[in-house]
Amino acid sequence: MKSPSRSGVFQAGTDERLEAFAESISFDHRLYRQDIRGSIAHAEMLATVGLISSDEFTQIRDTLREIESELDADRLPIRFELEDIHMHVEQALIDRIGDVGRKLHTARSRNDQVSTDIRIWIREALDEVDAQLEALQRAFLGRCDSDMDVVIPAYTHLQRAQPVLAPHYWLAYIEKFGRDRERLADCRRRVNQSSLGVAAVAGTTLPIDRDQTARLLEFEDVTANSLDTSSDRDFMLETAFVLSVIASHLSGWAEEWIIWSTVEYNFIKIPQEFCTGSSIMPQKVNPDTLELTRGKSARVMGNLQTLMLLVKNLPMAYNRDLQEDKPPLFDSFDTVAAMLSLAAPIVAGSQLQRDSIASRLEKGYLDATTLMEWMIRKGVPQRRAHHLVGAIVGEAMQRDVPLCDLPLDIMQAHAEEIDDSVYNCLGSKNAVNAFVSYGSTAPDQVRFQMDRWKKILA
């Protein structure tokens, strides 16, 4: 049979090779619920404005719900000549109620139909990812109270830098994922605009009510220009970007915990149910979930590039190229959702290796900056204090002792401003307690931020 999308102007059927090349049902079938929901809203609007009768609307609505039930049960046959899920649903409707079903596409094109469906799908998927991000934030926050007594090294350039409370680290990830959620919410506003009713490219001469379908489909507004709407995929690009940032944050966290779980660091123990072994080395417990998270993030970022290249140089309004926008978008959502589903239980179930961390905490002179700032409070200019502390650290390195074990007279030989009160700021735990600035690792600041997030996530 001829494809229903081909009008009477065609004198020949579609070549089977084109049917196989052009089909999208193999990946857009997942839009069937959104397509049926949009079609029911469209039919209700057509009845309201008098383009179909109320009885015809009832027939269309009830039959579409039957078709949805069959799709839920995987009982609707796939026919590649029907190209996509939209034509499958419409043809099934026509097969059952004839000309009444043929009226559904009144004042609608597949262009605005597809755009509407994908907007609804993205909106729902964004909400699911947001819920997963919240669960991950809660997993980090759930660690904070019990880890409040643990001081760990913070690193810059992968070199030990300054001491921080472990909850300060967890809060850093909560902040990152909080920004991700803000981006999701902001992106959702632009996604949540109804395309339905712009038809193919110029609108329609029929007396439709776009605001009614927008309300029925829970859109915040309608798009304003039919030309722009027909070609617009900005909302998909923005979505793919937001997902890429989330993937980047997950990848950075995975990399850090992979390093932390090594024998060399021995900071954290990953739950074994999220690790795998080796086919030849029986002692191995490999953090494969984290490694795959790091690896799969590349797919998400690659999908963004695919979408960017897809729309580059497309002329105004719809082009068939845009059929290819769905596989990378779907894959990005699927990948990020899979990573997030594993991240929260890993965070909640991992164990800090407290003894190992404490045994090496004074390595690397994490309190050097605190000593420099102690000298600044004594009136020493910052640049001079920086140089003097460097010399004092060099002395401690030669003696292979931490700063807190360096004799006072040795320090005074480099800086006469130093007195015995200096030992109150030396040592990693004292250094942590010396911090005072907002957003720092000072214990009261960390508790303040923990309380803030407990209220936000309540």
C-alpha positions as CSV (number, residue, x, y, z in Angstrom):
1,M,0.0,0.0,0.0
2,K,1.0,3.6,-0.4
3,S,2.2,5.5,2.6
4,P,-0.7,7.5,4.1
5,S,1.6,10.6,4.0
6,R,1.7,10.5,0.2
7,S,-1.1,12.4,-1.5
8,G,-2.9,11.8,-4.7
9,V,-0.3,13.7,-6.6
10,F,2.0,10.6,-6.6
11,Q,1.6,8.2,-9.5
12,A,3.9,5.5,-8.0
13,G,4.2,3.8,-4.7
14,T,7.1,4.2,-2.4
15,D,10.2,2.2,-3.1
16,E,10.7,-0.4,-0.4
17,R,14.3,0.7,0.0
18,L,13.1,4.2,0.8
19,E,10.6,2.8,3.3
20,A,13.4,1.1,5.1
21,F,15.7,4.1,4.9
22,A,13.1,6.7,6.0
23,E,11.3,4.8,8.8
24,S,11.6,6.1,12.4
25,I,9.1,3.8,14.1
26,S,12.1,1.7,15.3
27,F,13.0,4.6,17.7
28,D,10.0,7.0,17.9
29,H,7.6,4.3,19.1
30,R,8.4,5.4,22.6
31,L,6.4,8.6,21.9
32,Y,3.1,6.8,21.6
33,R,1.6,7.9,24.9
34,Q,2.5,11.5,24.2
35,D,1.2,11.3,20.7
36,I,-2.2,9.9,21.8
37,R,-2.5,12.5,24.6
38,G,-1.8,15.3,22.1
39,S,-4.3,13.8,19.6
40,I,-7.0,13.6,22.2
41,A,-6.5,17.2,23.2
42,H,-6.5,18.2,19.5
43,A,-9.7,16.3,18.9
44,E,-11.3,17.9,21.9
45,M,-10.4,21.4,20.6
46,L,-11.8,20.5,17.1
47,A,-15.1,19.6,18.7
48,T,-15.1,22.8,20.8
49,V,-14.7,25.0,17.7
50,G,-17.2,23.0,15.7
51,L,-14.8,21.3,13.2
52,I,-16.0,17.9,14.4
53,S,-19.1,16.9,16.4
54,S,-19.0,15.9,20.1
55,D,-20.0,12.4,19.1
56,E,-17.0,12.2,16.7
57,F,-14.7,13.4,19.4
58,T,-16.0,10.7,21.8
59,Q,-15.4,8.1,19.1
60,I,-11.9,9.4,18.5
61,R,-11.0,9.7,22.1
62,D,-12.3,6.2,23.1
63,T,-10.6,4.5,20.2
64,L,-7.3,6.3,20.8
65,R,-7.4,5.0,24.3
66,E,-8.0,1.5,23.1
67,I,-5.0,1.8,20.7
68,E,-2.9,3.0,23.6
69,S,-3.9,-0.1,25.6
70,E,-2.8,-2.2,22.7
71,L,0.5,-0.4,22.5
72,D,1.0,-0.8,26.2
73,A,0.6,-4.5,25.7
74,D,2.8,-4.5,22.5
75,R,-0.1,-5.8,20.4
76,L,-0.1,-3.2,17.6
77,P,1.8,-4.6,14.5
78,I,4.7,-2.5,13.2
79,R,4.4,-1.6,9.5
80,F,7.4,0.2,8.0
81,E,5.3,1.7,5.2
82,L,3.7,3.8,8.0
83,E,7.1,5.4,8.8
84,D,6.6,6.6,12.3
85,I,4.5,6.2,15.5
86,H,2.2,9.1,14.5
87,M,1.1,7.4,11.3
88,H,0.7,4.0,13.1
89,V,-1.6,5.6,15.6
90,E,-3.6,7.5,13.0
91,Q,-3.9,4.5,10.6
92,A,-5.1,2.3,13.5
93,L,-7.7,4.9,14.2
94,I,-8.8,5.1,10.6
95,D,-8.9,1.3,10.3
96,R,-11.4,1.2,13.2
97,I,-13.7,4.2,12.7
98,G,-13.1,5.2,9.1
99,D,-13.8,8.8,8.0
100,V,-14.3,9.9,11.6
101,G,-10.7,8.9,12.1
102,R,-9.6,10.8,9.0
103,K,-10.9,14.0,10.6
104,L,-8.3,13.9,13.4
105,H,-5.6,15.4,11.3
106,T,-7.7,18.5,10.6
107,A,-5.7,21.7,11.1
108,R,-2.6,19.7,12.1
109,S,0.6,18.7,10.3
110,R,3.1,16.0,11.4
111,N,5.5,18.9,11.9
112,D,3.6,20.5,14.8
113,Q,2.4,17.1,15.9
114,V,5.9,15.7,16.3
115,S,7.2,18.9,17.9
116,T,4.3,18.8,20.4
117,D,4.9,15.1,21.2
118,I,8.6,15.5,21.8
119,R,8.1,18.6,24.0
120,I,5.7,16.6,26.2
121,W,8.2,13.7,26.3
122,I,11.1,15.9,27.2
123,R,9.1,17.7,29.9
124,E,8.3,14.4,31.5
125,A,11.9,13.1,31.1
126,L,13.3,16.3,32.6
127,D,11.1,15.8,35.7
128,E,12.4,12.2,36.1
129,V,16.0,13.3,35.9
130,D,15.3,16.1,38.4
131,A,13.9,13.6,40.8
132,Q,17.0,11.4,40.4
133,L,19.3,14.4,41.0
134,E,17.4,15.2,44.1
135,A,17.9,11.6,45.3
136,L,21.6,11.9,44.7
137,Q,21.7,15.2,46.6
138,R,19.9,13.4,49.5
139,A,22.5,10.6,49.4
140,F,25.3,13.1,49.8
141,L,23.5,15.0,52.5
142,G,22.7,11.8,54.3
143,R,26.4,11.3,54.9
144,C,27.2,14.7,56.3
145,D,26.2,14.3,60.0
146,S,28.0,11.0,60.4
147,D,31.1,12.2,58.6
148,M,31.3,15.5,60.5
149,D,34.4,14.4,62.4
150,V,36.4,13.4,59.4
151,V,39.0,15.8,57.9
152,I,40.3,15.0,54.5
153,P,42.8,16.6,52.1
154,A,41.5,18.8,49.4
155,Y,43.5,18.8,46.2
156,T,44.5,21.2,43.5
157,H,46.5,20.0,40.5
158,L,46.1,16.5,42.2
159,Q,48.5,17.8,44.9
160,R,47.5,18.1,48.5
161,A,46.3,21.6,49.1
162,Q,44.3,22.3,52.3
163,P,42.4,20.3,54.9
164,V,38.6,20.3,54.7
165,L,35.8,18.5,56.5
166,A,34.4,15.5,54.6
167,P,30.9,17.0,54.7
168,H,32.3,20.1,52.9
169,Y,33.2,17.8,50.1
170,W,29.8,16.2,50.0
171,L,28.2,19.7,50.0
172,A,30.3,20.6,47.0
173,Y,28.6,17.9,45.0
174,I,25.2,18.9,46.4
175,E,25.9,22.4,45.0
176,K,26.9,21.1,41.6
177,F,23.8,18.9,41.3
178,G,21.7,21.8,42.6
179,R,22.9,24.0,39.7
180,D,22.0,21.1,37.4
181,R,18.5,21.1,38.7
182,E,18.3,24.9,38.2
183,R,19.3,24.4,34.6
184,L,16.7,21.7,34.2
185,A,14.0,23.9,35.5
186,D,15.1,26.8,33.3
187,C,15.3,24.6,30.3
188,R,11.8,23.1,31.1
189,R,10.3,26.6,30.7
190,R,11.3,26.8,27.1
191,V,10.4,23.2,26.4
192,N,7.0,23.7,27.9
193,Q,5.6,25.8,25.0
194,S,2.8,24.3,22.8
195,S,3.7,23.8,19.1
196,L,0.3,22.4,18.3
197,G,-1.7,24.4,15.8
198,V,1.1,26.0,13.8
199,A,0.4,23.2,11.2
200,A,3.0,22.6,8.5
201,V,4.7,26.1,8.4
202,A,2.2,29.0,8.0
203,G,-0.6,28.2,10.4
204,T,-4.1,27.3,9.3
205,T,-7.2,29.0,7.9
206,L,-9.4,27.0,10.1
207,P,-10.8,28.5,13.4
208,I,-8.7,26.5,15.9
209,D,-8.0,27.4,19.5
210,R,-4.3,26.9,20.3
211,D,-4.7,28.1,23.9
212,Q,-7.2,25.4,24.6
213,T,-4.9,22.6,23.5
214,A,-2.1,24.2,25.4
215,R,-4.2,24.1,28.6
216,L,-5.3,20.6,28.0
217,L,-1.7,19.5,27.6
218,E,-0.4,21.5,30.6
219,F,1.8,23.8,28.5
220,E,2.6,27.2,30.0
221,D,2.1,29.0,26.7
222,V,1.9,28.6,22.9
223,T,4.7,29.3,20.5
224,A,4.4,32.6,18.7
225,N,5.6,32.1,15.1
226,S,4.6,29.2,12.9
227,L,7.8,29.4,10.7
228,D,10.1,29.4,13.7
229,T,8.1,26.6,15.5
230,S,8.2,24.3,12.5
231,S,12.0,24.4,12.4
232,D,12.8,25.0,16.1
233,R,14.9,22.4,17.9
234,D,16.6,24.9,20.3
235,F,14.7,23.3,23.1
236,M,16.3,19.9,22.2
237,L,19.8,21.4,22.0
238,E,19.4,23.1,25.4
239,T,18.2,19.8,26.8
240,A,21.1,17.9,25.4
241,F,23.5,20.6,26.8
242,V,22.0,20.3,30.3
243,L,22.3,16.6,30.2
244,S,25.9,16.9,29.1
245,V,26.7,19.1,32.1
246,I,25.1,16.5,34.4
247,A,27.1,13.8,32.7
248,S,30.3,15.9,33.2
249,H,29.6,16.3,36.9
250,L,28.9,12.6,37.3
251,S,32.1,11.8,35.4
252,G,34.2,14.0,37.6
253,W,32.7,12.4,40.7
254,A,33.4,8.9,39.3
255,E,37.0,9.8,38.5
256,E,37.6,11.1,42.0
257,W,36.2,8.1,43.7
258,I,38.0,5.7,41.4
259,I,41.2,7.4,42.5
260,W,40.1,7.5,46.2
261,S,39.4,3.7,46.1
262,T,42.9,2.8,45.0
263,V,45.4,1.2,47.5
264,E,47.6,4.2,47.0
265,Y,44.8,6.6,48.3
266,N,42.6,4.2,50.3
267,F,40.2,7.0,51.1
268,I,36.9,5.2,50.3
269,K,35.5,1.7,49.9
270,I,32.9,1.2,47.1
271,P,30.1,-1.2,47.9
272,Q,31.1,-4.6,46.3
273,E,27.6,-5.0,44.7
274,F,28.7,-2.1,42.4
275,C,32.1,-3.6,41.6
276,T,33.3,-6.5,39.4
277,G,36.2,-8.9,39.4
278,S,38.9,-10.0,37.0
279,S,38.8,-13.1,34.8
280,I,42.4,-13.9,35.8
281,M,43.3,-12.0,39.0
282,P,41.3,-13.3,41.8
283,Q,42.1,-10.5,44.3
284,K,40.6,-7.7,42.1
285,V,37.6,-5.7,43.1
286,N,37.2,-3.2,40.3
287,P,35.0,0.0,40.5
288,D,33.4,-0.8,37.1
289,T,30.2,1.2,37.7
290,L,32.2,4.3,38.3
291,E,34.4,3.6,35.3
292,L,31.4,3.1,33.1
293,T,29.9,6.3,34.4
294,R,33.0,8.1,33.4
295,G,33.0,6.4,30.0
296,K,29.3,6.8,29.2
297,S,29.5,10.5,29.9
298,A,31.3,10.7,26.5
299,R,28.2,9.4,24.7
300,V,26.0,12.1,26.2
301,M,28.5,14.9,25.2
302,G,28.8,13.3,21.8
303,N,25.0,13.4,21.4
304,L,25.0,17.1,22.0
305,Q,27.6,17.5,19.1
306,T,25.4,15.3,16.9
307,L,22.4,17.5,17.5
308,M,24.4,20.7,17.0
309,L,25.7,19.4,13.6
310,L,22.2,18.2,12.6
311,V,20.6,21.7,12.7
312,K,23.7,23.5,11.4
313,N,22.8,25.2,8.1
314,L,19.3,23.9,7.9
315,P,17.1,26.4,6.0
316,M,14.0,27.8,7.7
317,A,11.1,25.6,8.6
318,Y,10.9,21.8,8.6
319,N,13.4,19.6,6.9
320,R,13.4,15.8,7.1
321,D,16.9,15.9,8.6
322,L,15.1,16.6,11.9
323,Q,13.8,13.1,12.0
324,E,17.3,12.2,13.2
325,D,17.1,14.4,16.3
326,K,15.4,11.7,18.4
327,P,18.0,8.9,18.7
328,P,20.7,11.1,20.3
329,L,18.2,12.8,22.5
330,F,16.7,9.5,23.7
331,D,20.1,8.0,24.3
332,S,21.3,11.0,26.4
333,F,18.3,10.7,28.7
334,D,18.6,6.9,28.9
335,T,22.3,7.2,29.7
336,V,22.0,9.9,32.3
337,A,19.1,8.2,34.0
338,A,21.1,4.9,34.2
339,M,24.1,6.7,35.7
340,L,22.0,8.5,38.2
341,S,20.1,5.4,39.2
342,L,23.5,3.8,40.3
343,A,25.1,7.0,41.7
344,A,22.8,7.5,44.7
345,P,23.2,4.0,46.2
346,I,27.0,4.1,45.6
347,V,27.2,7.4,47.5
348,A,25.0,6.2,50.3
349,G,26.7,2.8,50.7
350,S,30.4,3.7,50.4
351,Q,32.6,3.8,53.5
352,L,35.2,6.4,54.3
353,Q,38.5,4.7,55.3
354,R,38.9,6.8,58.4
355,D,42.1,5.2,59.8
356,S,43.8,5.3,56.5
357,I,42.9,9.0,56.0
358,A,43.9,10.0,59.5
359,S,47.3,8.1,59.3
360,R,48.4,10.3,56.4
361,L,46.5,13.5,57.1
362,E,49.6,15.5,58.1
363,K,51.5,14.6,54.9
364,G,51.7,17.4,52.4
365,Y,51.6,20.4,54.9
366,L,47.9,21.1,54.5
367,D,48.2,23.7,57.2
368,A,50.8,25.9,55.4
369,T,48.3,28.4,54.1
370,T,46.7,28.7,57.6
371,L,50.2,29.5,59.0
372,M,50.6,32.1,56.3
373,E,47.3,33.7,57.2
374,W,48.1,33.6,61.0
375,M,51.3,35.6,60.1
376,I,49.2,38.1,58.1
377,R,47.0,38.7,61.2
378,K,50.3,39.4,63.0
379,G,50.9,42.2,60.5
380,V,53.3,40.5,58.1
381,P,52.5,41.4,54.4
382,Q,51.1,38.6,52.5
383,R,53.9,38.3,49.9
384,R,56.5,38.2,52.7
385,A,54.4,35.8,54.8
386,H,54.1,33.5,51.7
387,H,57.8,33.4,51.3
388,L,58.6,32.9,54.9
389,V,56.2,30.0,55.3
390,G,57.7,28.4,52.2
391,A,61.0,28.5,53.9
392,I,59.6,27.1,57.1
393,V,57.9,24.2,55.1
394,G,61.3,23.6,53.5
395,E,62.8,23.2,56.9
396,A,60.1,20.8,58.0
397,M,60.5,18.8,54.9
398,Q,64.3,18.4,55.6
399,R,63.5,17.2,59.1
400,D,60.6,15.0,57.8
401,V,58.2,16.4,60.4
402,P,54.8,18.1,60.2
403,L,54.7,21.8,60.9
404,C,53.1,21.2,64.3
405,D,56.2,19.3,65.3
406,L,58.7,21.9,64.2
407,P,60.4,23.5,67.2
408,L,59.5,27.1,67.9
409,D,63.0,28.4,67.7
410,I,63.4,27.0,64.2
411,M,60.3,28.8,63.0
412,Q,61.4,32.0,64.8
413,A,64.7,31.8,63.0
414,H,62.8,32.4,59.8
415,A,60.2,34.8,61.2
416,E,60.6,36.6,64.5
417,E,56.9,37.5,64.5
418,I,56.1,33.9,65.4
419,D,55.3,33.0,69.0
420,D,54.1,29.8,70.7
421,S,50.4,30.7,70.0
422,V,51.1,29.6,66.4
423,Y,50.6,26.0,67.4
424,N,46.9,26.7,67.9
425,C,46.5,26.9,64.1
426,L,48.9,24.1,63.1
427,G,47.8,20.6,62.4
428,S,45.0,19.8,60.0
429,K,42.2,19.8,62.5
430,N,43.3,23.1,64.0
431,A,43.6,24.5,60.5
432,V,40.0,23.5,59.7
433,N,38.8,25.2,62.9
434,A,40.7,28.4,61.9
435,F,38.5,29.1,58.9
436,V,35.9,31.8,59.2
437,S,34.7,32.9,55.8
438,Y,31.2,32.2,54.4
439,G,31.2,29.1,52.3
440,S,34.4,27.8,53.8
441,T,35.1,24.5,55.5
442,A,34.8,26.1,59.0
443,P,32.7,23.7,61.1
444,D,30.0,26.3,61.8
445,Q,29.8,27.2,58.1
446,V,29.6,23.5,57.1
447,R,26.7,23.0,59.6
448,F,25.0,26.1,58.3
449,Q,25.1,24.8,54.8
450,M,24.0,21.4,55.9
451,D,21.0,22.9,57.6
452,R,20.3,25.1,54.5
453,W,20.2,22.0,52.3
454,K,18.1,20.0,54.7
455,K,15.5,22.8,54.4
456,I,15.8,22.9,50.7
457,L,15.5,19.1,50.3
458,A,12.8,18.7,53.0
